[in-house]
Amino acid sequence: MSLPEENKKHTYADYITWPENERWEIIDGVPYMQSAPKWQHQSISSELQGGQ
């Protein structure tokens, strides 16, 4: 498994070699690691949607 290299345009072929337990996305060839929302964000979103 390899991690994204800086200053390189990445493709889906690169993406599928990255660790599955990390949340990555590629936009215009640039990799971005996605972060999970914090509990405060989830709670506020739930309230705004009329949830619990």
Secondary structure, 3 states (H helix, E strand, C coil): CCCCCCCCCCCHHHHCCCCCCCCEEEECCEEEECCCCCHHHHHHHHHHCCCC
